Every structure is written in structure tokens, then in C-alpha cells.
Amino acid sequence: MFERFTRDARSTVTGAVTEARQAGAPTVTEEHLLLSLLALGALDPLGVDRAAVTADLTAARRRGGMSRADEEALAGLGIDLTEIVSRVEESHGEGALAAPAPRRRTLGSSIRSALGREDADDRTGGRHIPFAEGSKKVLEQSLRIALGRKDNHIGTLHLLLALTSRPGTVSEVLSDHGVTYGTAETTLAA
């Protein structure tokens, strides 16, 4: 599949890994793919305000990454998510619900470290970060979209269309900023 990726699409995927690494995230998520697309300027033709999208993603992360549907379901039960987030952050600090899982060292890496034989990845911070299930689905969906459009490549447009087609926080944030499957396809495919 990756042989079909354009240079920009490959840069998006490697950029997502970098985003995850910088955030200290245990996996590469759909959010990291979107942040990488933003950094590459792939959404600039759509008039997307990078800072505003990034701020909305950060706000969603502070809420524990809950989608709007999840928030509405909780509200239907009389649970105010904003109040819960406020109380948790009062006790544990801002962003407590968004904190990445701590990196666990394996016995092998501890032994190599003790012997002074750390992996180059450990020394440079370039450790392997796996893709989360959702981000894998985005990559798979981008292939399906490319095939459906009879394109011989997978580009940033296909990645963006895949992000907009999957339910969740990323597609909701994009939609809030006027980026839907239809607007992206119409504007960027021309």
C-alpha cells in the first residue's frame, strides 16, 4: 500500500509519528495525522485556521477525547462533562485527562541501558511508536477512497477525505471549521 503514497502523503505519515513522539503519546492517532496535514499546509487551500484547529483539538483532548455524541449522551444522563473536567483538573492539574500513558521500559531495554548498550532509538528519542487502530483505519480508508476515485496514488487529499469520513473528534473539529468530505473533495480535487 505505501508504494502508492505520494511524497506529501509519506511526509504526512512520518510527520504524524513526529507529532506523536513530541507529544509523548504511546501511539500515533488520527489527531496526529491531522496535525501533520496542517503542518504541511494541506488544508490551507480550504482557508483553515491552523491555530484554531489545533486549539480545538487541544480542548477535545482536555475532555478526554470524547466526541460530541459522547458528551450529548452523558448530558442526557444529567452528567456535565465540563464540570467533571474542571473538578479533575482542580485536583490533578490542567490536561490531566489528556496525559499520555507513561512509557514503559521493557526488561530488555533496562538491561541494555544498565550495560551501556542502549538502542540508538532510545538515545535519540526515536523510539518506535505504533499506529492506533483508528489511524490504521484512516490509512486503509485512504486506499479505498483512492481506488474508488480511480486514482493510481494515495495523496494528502485521500488522507484528509479518510479523516473526514470517520466518526469522532477529528472529523467533528474539521466539520466545525467547514471541512467536510464534500468541501474537501470539491475544493482540493479541482
URLIN-V966246 format. One record per backbone hydrogen bond with DSSP energy under -0.5 kcal/mol. NH is the residue of the N-H (numbers start at 1). CO is the residue of the C=O. E is the energy in kcal/mol with one decimal. If there is no record, write none. Layout:
nh->{NH:NH}
co->{CO:CO}
e->{E:E}
This chain:
nh->{4:5:6:10:11:12:13:14:15:16:17:18:19:20:21:22:23:24:24:25:28:29:33:34:35:36:37:38:39:40:41:41:42:44:46:47:48:50:53:54:55:56:57:58:59:60:61:62:63:64:65:66:71:72:73:74:75:76:77:77:78:79:80:81:84:85:86:87:88:89:90:91:92:93:96:98:99:99:110:111:112:113:114:115:116:117:123:124:125:126:130:130:132:136:137:138:139:140:141:142:143:144:145:146:147:148:149:150:151:154:155:159:160:161:162:163:164:165:166:166:172:173:174:175:176:177:177:178:179:180:184:185:186:187:188:189}
co->{1:2:154:6:7:8:9:10:11:12:13:14:15:16:17:18:19:20:21:20:130:27:29:30:31:32:33:34:35:36:37:38:37:41:43:44:43:48:49:50:51:52:53:54:55:56:57:58:59:61:60:63:67:68:69:70:71:72:73:74:75:74:78:79:80:81:82:83:84:85:86:87:88:89:93:95:95:96:106:107:108:109:110:111:113:112:119:120:121:121:26:128:28:132:133:134:135:136:137:138:139:140:141:142:143:144:145:147:146:4:153:155:156:157:158:159:160:161:162:163:168:169:170:171:172:173:174:175:174:178:180:181:182:183:184:185}
e->{-1.9:-1.1:-2.6:-2.6:-2.4:-2.0:-2.1:-2.7:-2.5:-2.0:-1.6:-2.0:-2.7:-2.4:-2.6:-2.8:-1.8:-0.7:-1.0:-2.5:-2.5:-0.6:-1.6:-2.3:-2.8:-2.1:-2.2:-2.6:-2.4:-2.0:-0.6:-1.2:-2.1:-1.1:-1.5:-2.2:-1.3:-0.9:-2.3:-2.6:-2.4:-2.3:-2.4:-2.2:-2.4:-2.2:-2.3:-2.2:-1.2:-2.0:-2.7:-0.5:-2.3:-2.6:-2.3:-2.3:-2.5:-2.2:-0.8:-0.9:-1.8:-2.7:-0.6:-0.9:-1.9:-2.9:-2.3:-2.3:-2.7:-2.7:-2.0:-1.8:-3.0:-1.9:-1.6:-1.3:-0.6:-0.7:-2.2:-2.4:-2.6:-2.2:-2.4:-2.1:-1.3:-3.8:-1.8:-2.2:-1.1:-1.1:-0.6:-0.5:-2.9:-2.1:-2.1:-1.7:-2.0:-2.4:-2.9:-2.3:-1.4:-2.0:-2.6:-2.3:-2.7:-2.6:-2.0:-1.1:-2.9:-2.7:-0.5:-1.8:-2.7:-2.9:-2.1:-2.1:-2.3:-1.4:-0.7:-0.6:-2.0:-2.8:-2.5:-2.5:-2.4:-1.0:-0.9:-2.0:-2.9:-0.8:-2.6:-2.6:-2.6:-2.5:-2.6:-1.5}
